[in-house]
Structures are given as C-alpha cells and as structure tokens.
C-alpha cells in the first residue's frame, strides 16, 4: 500500500491488475445498480492498466472514460482498442469534468490514494442526482480490539486511514449517499492480484540483485503477501456501492 515509483513503474505495469479484484466481483457490483440509463456515462478513476475497465465494457454499452496519472498504464489499456473506452491522463484529485457529468463513478483499489472520505466528497459533484459510485476500499473485517498486533501495526503504518466496514458506512451516509450494498472481495480476488505479482517480484529480485534498495523494497512487497496469507480473516477489500441522494 506504500506505493512508490518503483512499484508503479516496474512491478504494477507488468501484471494484469494493480489491486485485488476479479471479473465476477466487478459484475456482482455492477448488477446491484438499478435504473442506470441504457448507455450510461461512466468514469473509472485510478483505472491502472484497465482490467476492471474492460470488464465494465463487457457489461454495458455505455461510454467509459478511464482516468489514471500514469501514462504507461493508459498506453497498455489503449492497446486493447476497446471503442467504448477512452482514456485520460489526469490526477484523481483534480478531474477536468463538469458537475453532473456521469451516471456512474467506478474505482477499484484506488480511492485510498485520496482517502475514502475525501474521495467520496470530492467526486460527488461529478455524479448526477440518483447516480452511483462504486468503490473498493481496504477495511477491517473484525473489531479492532481483536485484530493481532502484527497486522494492525502493519496497516496502520501502510494506510493509517484504514477503518472498519461500519465506520466506512457511516462515512458514506454522512457524505450524502444512500448505501445500496457492500460485500467483501473473495480470497480468490487477492490471489488474482498476488500470484502474478509475486512471480514478477521473483524475476525482479534476480534482475536487481546488486541494488540493495530495490531488493529491500521487493522484500517488503513479499512481506505484504505473507501477511495476507496469515491474517486474511481480519481485513480485506470491500466493495461499497452507493447512490447520490
């Protein structure tokens, strides 16, 4: 979760997904959206190389604008030549769109870069009244009083804003949305992310074995993977689907 240039530039662009997720769970979340126009206007924020963007394009005839601030990611998505998807190089905290531009804002594994509450507040004006926002956010799955110290310390250092599902639901309601539903991503969604990521790390460790800084960073990434294997019952990504009131 402590994203740095090396991760973005070397690790993430070479794997299908830049965070946990899979097509079936993107589809599950999308199917919870009732009353969307036949061809909705969709904004995918922090799209990465676009795995979930392409999944969305298979679920709707609407137009999708996929936004990221890493050109190398967008170049990969553009090579897919999906006519209903256009890309935009932009910062998620300063998006160049008019108010009420979109029927749906989508963001898998990216809102943490702004912070959950700030992201929901900042993006709200871009959604039409009665439109939807669907995001995934890392969340505690159990009461923090019983979370093992090792994993609690890790995430509080990696992402201090991590909260429980209950607290995130309160943020949603306080921000002027109606919660439609939420569900925790499966462990398979994490495997879809971590399995190719670990394989890429192994390749990079060999390639950069003489660079202590890079090797140490790669070891930190492996530590995150091992911690999930050990403590996955205590935290996970949660899909939050909400409607602008």
Short mmCIF file of the C-alpha atoms (twelve columns), coordinates in Angstrom:
data_MODEL
# 
_entry.id   MODEL 
# 
loop_
_atom_site.group_PDB 
_atom_site.id 
_atom_site.type_symbol 
_atom_site.label_atom_id 
_atom_site.label_alt_id 
_atom_site.label_comp_id 
_atom_site.label_asym_id 
_atom_site.label_seq_id 
_atom_site.Cartn_x 
_atom_site.Cartn_y 
_atom_site.Cartn_z 
_atom_site.pdbx_PDB_model_num 
ATOM 1   C CA . UNK A 1   0.000   0.000   0.000   1 
ATOM 2   C CA . UNK A 2   3.007   2.306   0.344   1 
ATOM 3   C CA . UNK A 3   3.120   2.928   -3.395  1 
ATOM 4   C CA . UNK A 4   6.400   4.261   -4.756  1 
ATOM 5   C CA . UNK A 5   7.817   4.899   -8.208  1 
ATOM 6   C CA . UNK A 6   9.490   1.501   -8.424  1 
ATOM 7   C CA . UNK A 7   6.225   -0.323  -7.747  1 
ATOM 8   C CA . UNK A 8   4.287   1.733   -10.265 1 
ATOM 9   C CA . UNK A 9   6.929   1.837   -12.964 1 
ATOM 10  C CA . UNK A 10  8.260   -1.691  -12.783 1 
ATOM 11  C CA . UNK A 11  6.048   -4.095  -10.853 1 
ATOM 12  C CA . UNK A 12  2.492   -2.974  -11.485 1 
ATOM 13  C CA . UNK A 13  2.604   -2.287  -15.207 1 
ATOM 14  C CA . UNK A 14  3.658   -5.869  -15.878 1 
ATOM 15  C CA . UNK A 15  0.747   -7.536  -14.098 1 
ATOM 16  C CA . UNK A 16  -2.910  -7.652  -15.119 1 
ATOM 17  C CA . UNK A 17  -4.295  -5.963  -12.006 1 
ATOM 18  C CA . UNK A 18  -2.859  -3.302  -9.757  1 
ATOM 19  C CA . UNK A 19  -5.012  -4.394  -6.815  1 
ATOM 20  C CA . UNK A 20  -7.271  -7.262  -5.691  1 
ATOM 21  C CA . UNK A 21  -10.278 -7.966  -7.887  1 
ATOM 22  C CA . UNK A 22  -11.771 -10.246 -10.484 1 
ATOM 23  C CA . UNK A 23  -14.368 -10.072 -13.233 1 
ATOM 24  C CA . UNK A 24  -17.097 -11.906 -11.323 1 
ATOM 25  C CA . UNK A 25  -16.979 -9.390  -8.467  1 
ATOM 26  C CA . UNK A 26  -16.955 -6.396  -10.782 1 
ATOM 27  C CA . UNK A 27  -20.041 -7.929  -12.394 1 
ATOM 28  C CA . UNK A 28  -21.658 -8.568  -8.997  1 
ATOM 29  C CA . UNK A 29  -21.239 -4.920  -8.010  1 
ATOM 30  C CA . UNK A 30  -22.453 -3.632  -11.379 1 
ATOM 31  C CA . UNK A 31  -25.594 -5.767  -11.197 1 
ATOM 32  C CA . UNK A 32  -26.560 -4.018  -7.953  1 
ATOM 33  C CA . UNK A 33  -27.049 -0.747  -9.857  1 
ATOM 34  C CA . UNK A 34  -30.747 -0.380  -10.534 1 
ATOM 35  C CA . UNK A 35  -32.105 2.099   -13.044 1 
ATOM 36  C CA . UNK A 36  -28.958 3.044   -14.934 1 
ATOM 37  C CA . UNK A 37  -29.590 4.508   -18.408 1 
ATOM 38  C CA . UNK A 38  -29.309 2.071   -21.274 1 
ATOM 39  C CA . UNK A 39  -25.962 3.604   -22.261 1 
ATOM 40  C CA . UNK A 40  -24.598 5.233   -19.097 1 
ATOM 41  C CA . UNK A 41  -21.735 7.688   -18.887 1 
ATOM 42  C CA . UNK A 42  -19.097 6.024   -16.687 1 
ATOM 43  C CA . UNK A 43  -15.896 7.334   -15.144 1 
ATOM 44  C CA . UNK A 44  -13.318 4.787   -13.968 1 
ATOM 45  C CA . UNK A 45  -10.945 6.603   -11.600 1 
ATOM 46  C CA . UNK A 46  -7.472  5.175   -10.983 1 
ATOM 47  C CA . UNK A 47  -8.004  2.643   -13.754 1 
ATOM 48  C CA . UNK A 48  -4.430  1.329   -13.870 1 
ATOM 49  C CA . UNK A 49  -3.928  -0.888  -16.906 1 
ATOM 50  C CA . UNK A 50  -7.687  -1.320  -17.099 1 
ATOM 51  C CA . UNK A 51  -8.566  -4.891  -16.122 1 
ATOM 52  C CA . UNK A 52  -11.798 -3.796  -14.433 1 
ATOM 53  C CA . UNK A 53  -12.408 -1.147  -17.139 1 
ATOM 54  C CA . UNK A 54  -12.513 -3.877  -19.759 1 
ATOM 55  C CA . UNK A 55  -14.794 -5.940  -17.504 1 
ATOM 56  C CA . UNK A 56  -17.177 -2.966  -17.264 1 
ATOM 57  C CA . UNK A 57  -17.115 -2.529  -21.032 1 
ATOM 58  C CA . UNK A 58  -18.373 -6.089  -21.373 1 
ATOM 59  C CA . UNK A 59  -21.289 -5.316  -19.037 1 
ATOM 60  C CA . UNK A 60  -22.635 -2.148  -20.656 1 
ATOM 61  C CA . UNK A 61  -22.977 -0.333  -23.948 1 
ATOM 62  C CA . UNK A 62  -22.205 2.939   -22.185 1 
ATOM 63  C CA . UNK A 63  -19.183 5.146   -22.716 1 
ATOM 64  C CA . UNK A 64  -16.331 4.798   -20.226 1 
ATOM 65  C CA . UNK A 65  -13.652 7.379   -19.513 1 
ATOM 66  C CA . UNK A 66  -10.713 5.680   -17.800 1 
ATOM 67  C CA . UNK A 67  -8.501  8.027   -15.787 1 
ATOM 68  C CA . UNK A 68  -5.036  7.456   -14.363 1 
ATOM 69  C CA . UNK A 69  -1.980  9.619   -13.717 1 
ATOM 70  C CA . UNK A 70  0.480   7.061   -15.120 1 
ATOM 71  C CA . UNK A 71  0.782   7.240   -18.887 1 
ATOM 72  C CA . UNK A 72  2.396   3.808   -19.123 1 
ATOM 73  C CA . UNK A 73  -0.766  2.256   -17.660 1 
ATOM 74  C CA . UNK A 74  -3.024  4.107   -20.098 1 
ATOM 75  C CA . UNK A 75  -0.811  3.095   -23.026 1 
ATOM 76  C CA . UNK A 76  -1.406  -0.543  -22.128 1 
ATOM 77  C CA . UNK A 77  -5.178  -0.009  -21.927 1 
ATOM 78  C CA . UNK A 78  -5.229  1.923   -25.212 1 
ATOM 79  C CA . UNK A 79  -3.620  -1.025  -26.988 1 
ATOM 80  C CA . UNK A 80  -6.748  -3.058  -26.217 1 
ATOM 81  C CA . UNK A 81  -8.625  -0.933  -28.812 1 
ATOM 82  C CA . UNK A 82  -11.975 -1.033  -26.991 1 
ATOM 83  C CA . UNK A 83  -14.135 1.512   -28.790 1 
ATOM 84  C CA . UNK A 84  -16.383 2.311   -25.814 1 
ATOM 85  C CA . UNK A 85  -13.352 3.230   -23.646 1 
ATOM 86  C CA . UNK A 86  -11.431 6.483   -23.848 1 
ATOM 87  C CA . UNK A 87  -8.506  7.325   -21.601 1 
ATOM 88  C CA . UNK A 88  -7.396  10.487  -19.857 1 
ATOM 89  C CA . UNK A 89  -4.113  11.276  -18.122 1 
ATOM 90  C CA . UNK A 90  -5.200  13.205  -15.021 1 
ATOM 91  C CA . UNK A 91  -4.946  13.418  -11.251 1 
ATOM 92  C CA . UNK A 92  -7.935  11.925  -9.429  1 
ATOM 93  C CA . UNK A 93  -7.967  14.892  -7.037  1 
ATOM 94  C CA . UNK A 94  -8.268  17.425  -9.875  1 
ATOM 95  C CA . UNK A 95  -10.530 15.983  -12.557 1 
ATOM 96  C CA . UNK A 96  -11.463 18.225  -15.524 1 
ATOM 97  C CA . UNK A 97  -15.181 17.426  -15.729 1 
ATOM 98  C CA . UNK A 98  -18.327 19.482  -15.292 1 
ATOM 99  C CA . UNK A 99  -20.725 18.765  -12.423 1 
ATOM 100 C CA . UNK A 100 -23.360 16.077  -13.062 1 
ATOM 101 C CA . UNK A 101 -21.351 14.546  -15.911 1 
ATOM 102 C CA . UNK A 102 -21.643 10.862  -15.012 1 
ATOM 103 C CA . UNK A 103 -24.253 8.248   -14.231 1 
ATOM 104 C CA . UNK A 104 -21.625 6.093   -12.524 1 
ATOM 105 C CA . UNK A 105 -18.203 6.572   -10.983 1 
ATOM 106 C CA . UNK A 106 -16.179 3.393   -10.556 1 
ATOM 107 C CA . UNK A 107 -12.908 2.955   -8.672  1 
ATOM 108 C CA . UNK A 108 -11.349 -0.365  -7.715  1 
ATOM 109 C CA . UNK A 109 -8.418  -0.247  -5.308  1 
ATOM 110 C CA . UNK A 110 -7.612  3.431   -5.861  1 
ATOM 111 C CA . UNK A 111 -9.692  5.705   -3.626  1 
ATOM 112 C CA . UNK A 112 -7.237  5.140   -0.747  1 
ATOM 113 C CA . UNK A 113 -4.772  7.379   -2.620  1 
ATOM 114 C CA . UNK A 114 -7.036  10.311  -1.714  1 
ATOM 115 C CA . UNK A 115 -8.603  8.817   1.383   1 
ATOM 116 C CA . UNK A 116 -12.075 7.263   1.485   1 
ATOM 117 C CA . UNK A 117 -13.954 10.258  2.875   1 
ATOM 118 C CA . UNK A 118 -12.119 12.851  0.795   1 
ATOM 119 C CA . UNK A 119 -12.597 10.854  -2.384  1 
ATOM 120 C CA . UNK A 120 -16.344 10.439  -1.863  1 
ATOM 121 C CA . UNK A 121 -16.693 14.140  -1.081  1 
ATOM 122 C CA . UNK A 122 -14.541 15.314  -3.990  1 
ATOM 123 C CA . UNK A 123 -16.169 13.097  -6.618  1 
ATOM 124 C CA . UNK A 124 -19.765 13.658  -5.531  1 
ATOM 125 C CA . UNK A 125 -20.346 16.730  -7.687  1 
ATOM 126 C CA . UNK A 126 -19.397 14.792  -10.822 1 
ATOM 127 C CA . UNK A 127 -22.256 12.304  -10.357 1 
ATOM 128 C CA . UNK A 128 -25.775 13.073  -11.492 1 
ATOM 129 C CA . UNK A 129 -28.526 13.104  -8.884  1 
ATOM 130 C CA . UNK A 130 -29.588 9.489   -8.442  1 
ATOM 131 C CA . UNK A 131 -26.340 8.303   -9.973  1 
ATOM 132 C CA . UNK A 132 -23.968 5.809   -8.402  1 
ATOM 133 C CA . UNK A 133 -20.482 5.493   -7.021  1 
ATOM 134 C CA . UNK A 134 -18.928 2.031   -6.593  1 
ATOM 135 C CA . UNK A 135 -15.506 1.682   -4.971  1 
ATOM 136 C CA . UNK A 136 -13.362 -0.878  -3.212  1 
ATOM 137 C CA . UNK A 137 -11.595 0.100   -0.021  1 
ATOM 138 C CA . UNK A 138 -9.289  -1.834  2.317   1 
ATOM 139 C CA . UNK A 139 -11.250 -2.365  5.543   1 
ATOM 140 C CA . UNK A 140 -11.070 -4.159  8.859   1 
ATOM 141 C CA . UNK A 141 -13.412 -7.155  8.828   1 
ATOM 142 C CA . UNK A 142 -13.404 -7.679  12.599  1 
ATOM 143 C CA . UNK A 143 -13.488 -5.473  15.677  1 
ATOM 144 C CA . UNK A 144 -10.135 -3.749  16.033  1 
ATOM 145 C CA . UNK A 145 -9.897  -4.927  19.654  1 
ATOM 146 C CA . UNK A 146 -9.242  -8.498  18.475  1 
ATOM 147 C CA . UNK A 147 -7.009  -7.802  15.486  1 
ATOM 148 C CA . UNK A 148 -3.486  -9.244  16.034  1 
ATOM 149 C CA . UNK A 149 -0.882  -6.597  16.790  1 
ATOM 150 C CA . UNK A 150 1.383   -7.577  13.902  1 
ATOM 151 C CA . UNK A 151 -1.185  -6.919  11.174  1 
ATOM 152 C CA . UNK A 152 -2.731  -3.933  12.949  1 
ATOM 153 C CA . UNK A 153 0.681   -2.248  13.131  1 
ATOM 154 C CA . UNK A 154 1.447   -3.075  9.503   1 
ATOM 155 C CA . UNK A 155 -1.711  -1.490  8.120   1 
ATOM 156 C CA . UNK A 156 -1.676  1.486   10.455  1 
ATOM 157 C CA . UNK A 157 1.776   2.298   9.101   1 
ATOM 158 C CA . UNK A 158 0.944   1.457   5.476   1 
ATOM 159 C CA . UNK A 159 -2.505  3.117   5.425   1 
ATOM 160 C CA . UNK A 160 -3.362  4.988   8.659   1 
ATOM 161 C CA . UNK A 161 -6.887  5.785   7.389   1 
ATOM 162 C CA . UNK A 162 -7.989  2.132   7.349   1 
ATOM 163 C CA . UNK A 163 -11.356 1.730   9.105   1 
ATOM 164 C CA . UNK A 164 -13.996 -0.888  9.827   1 
ATOM 165 C CA . UNK A 165 -16.895 -1.549  7.472   1 
ATOM 166 C CA . UNK A 166 -19.255 0.030   10.000  1 
ATOM 167 C CA . UNK A 167 -17.248 3.265   10.108  1 
ATOM 168 C CA . UNK A 168 -16.973 3.401   6.327   1 
ATOM 169 C CA . UNK A 169 -20.746 3.006   6.051   1 
ATOM 170 C CA . UNK A 170 -21.104 5.968   8.420   1 
ATOM 171 C CA . UNK A 171 -18.773 7.991   6.167   1 
ATOM 172 C CA . UNK A 172 -20.910 7.098   3.135   1 
ATOM 173 C CA . UNK A 173 -24.114 8.249   4.806   1 
ATOM 174 C CA . UNK A 174 -22.506 11.398  6.232   1 
ATOM 175 C CA . UNK A 175 -21.221 12.268  2.754   1 
ATOM 176 C CA . UNK A 176 -24.733 12.353  1.302   1 
ATOM 177 C CA . UNK A 177 -25.117 8.927   -0.242  1 
ATOM 178 C CA . UNK A 178 -27.531 6.066   0.227   1 
ATOM 179 C CA . UNK A 179 -25.696 2.782   0.733   1 
ATOM 180 C CA . UNK A 180 -27.061 0.245   -1.745  1 
ATOM 181 C CA . UNK A 181 -24.951 -2.702  -0.630  1 
ATOM 182 C CA . UNK A 182 -21.457 -3.803  0.290   1 
ATOM 183 C CA . UNK A 183 -19.583 -7.092  0.112   1 
ATOM 184 C CA . UNK A 184 -16.074 -8.322  0.854   1 
ATOM 185 C CA . UNK A 185 -13.909 -9.394  -2.054  1 
ATOM 186 C CA . UNK A 186 -13.106 -13.076 -2.037  1 
ATOM 187 C CA . UNK A 187 -9.700  -14.505 -1.251  1 
ATOM 188 C CA . UNK A 188 -9.564  -15.565 -4.893  1 
ATOM 189 C CA . UNK A 189 -9.631  -11.870 -5.840  1 
ATOM 190 C CA . UNK A 190 -6.457  -11.385 -3.797  1 
ATOM 191 C CA . UNK A 191 -4.837  -14.442 -5.377  1 
ATOM 192 C CA . UNK A 192 -5.602  -12.985 -8.812  1 
ATOM 193 C CA . UNK A 193 -3.503  -9.995  -7.768  1 
ATOM 194 C CA . UNK A 194 -0.814  -11.504 -5.576  1 
ATOM 195 C CA . UNK A 195 0.065   -14.638 -7.581  1 
ATOM 196 C CA . UNK A 196 1.327   -12.799 -10.706 1 
ATOM 197 C CA . UNK A 197 2.750   -10.044 -8.513  1 
ATOM 198 C CA . UNK A 198 4.916   -12.491 -6.594  1 
ATOM 199 C CA . UNK A 199 6.098   -14.106 -9.822  1 
ATOM 200 C CA . UNK A 200 7.095   -10.659 -11.120 1 
ATOM 201 C CA . UNK A 201 8.885   -9.875  -7.851  1 
ATOM 202 C CA . UNK A 202 10.929  -13.072 -8.172  1 
ATOM 203 C CA . UNK A 203 12.037  -12.023 -11.661 1 
ATOM 204 C CA . UNK A 204 12.922  -8.524  -10.471 1 
ATOM 205 C CA . UNK A 205 14.866  -9.778  -7.456  1 
ATOM 206 C CA . UNK A 206 17.134  -11.639 -9.810  1 
ATOM 207 C CA . UNK A 207 17.411  -8.695  -12.202 1 
ATOM 208 C CA . UNK A 208 18.203  -6.123  -9.485  1 
ATOM 209 C CA . UNK A 209 20.121  -8.346  -7.072  1 
ATOM 210 C CA . UNK A 210 23.008  -5.870  -6.848  1 
ATOM 211 C CA . UNK A 211 20.720  -2.992  -5.800  1 
ATOM 212 C CA . UNK A 212 20.136  -3.168  -2.051  1 
ATOM 213 C CA . UNK A 213 17.359  -0.533  -2.050  1 
ATOM 214 C CA . UNK A 214 15.340  -2.300  -4.728  1 
ATOM 215 C CA . UNK A 215 15.832  -5.737  -3.197  1 
ATOM 216 C CA . UNK A 216 14.647  -4.389  0.167   1 
ATOM 217 C CA . UNK A 217 11.563  -2.861  -1.446  1 
ATOM 218 C CA . UNK A 218 10.755  -6.133  -3.150  1 
ATOM 219 C CA . UNK A 219 11.092  -7.954  0.159   1 
ATOM 220 C CA . UNK A 220 8.566   -5.544  1.677   1 
ATOM 221 C CA . UNK A 221 6.137   -6.468  -1.073  1 
ATOM 222 C CA . UNK A 222 6.629   -10.155 -0.292  1 
ATOM 223 C CA . UNK A 223 6.021   -9.397  3.387   1 
ATOM 224 C CA . UNK A 224 2.640   -7.905  2.497   1 
ATOM 225 C CA . UNK A 225 1.736   -11.075 0.616   1 
ATOM 226 C CA . UNK A 226 2.779   -13.322 3.517   1 
ATOM 227 C CA . UNK A 227 0.817   -11.202 5.994   1 
ATOM 228 C CA . UNK A 228 -2.341  -11.545 3.923   1 
ATOM 229 C CA . UNK A 229 -1.911  -15.308 3.848   1 
ATOM 230 C CA . UNK A 230 -1.625  -15.276 7.643   1 
ATOM 231 C CA . UNK A 231 -4.267  -12.680 8.566   1 
ATOM 232 C CA . UNK A 232 -6.804  -12.590 5.726   1 
ATOM 233 C CA . UNK A 233 -9.703  -13.203 8.116   1 
ATOM 234 C CA . UNK A 234 -9.110  -9.807  9.714   1 
ATOM 235 C CA . UNK A 235 -9.012  -7.426  6.734   1 
ATOM 236 C CA . UNK A 236 -9.849  -7.257  3.067   1 
ATOM 237 C CA . UNK A 237 -11.093 -5.119  0.241   1 
ATOM 238 C CA . UNK A 238 -14.780 -4.277  0.492   1 
ATOM 239 C CA . UNK A 239 -16.937 -3.189  -2.428  1 
ATOM 240 C CA . UNK A 240 -19.145 -0.266  -1.384  1 
ATOM 241 C CA . UNK A 241 -21.984 0.584   -3.756  1 
ATOM 242 C CA . UNK A 242 -23.827 3.841   -3.099  1 
ATOM 243 C CA . UNK A 243 -26.310 6.224   -4.670  1 
ATOM 244 C CA . UNK A 244 -26.094 10.010  -4.671  1 
ATOM 245 C CA . UNK A 245 -29.089 11.407  -2.822  1 
# 
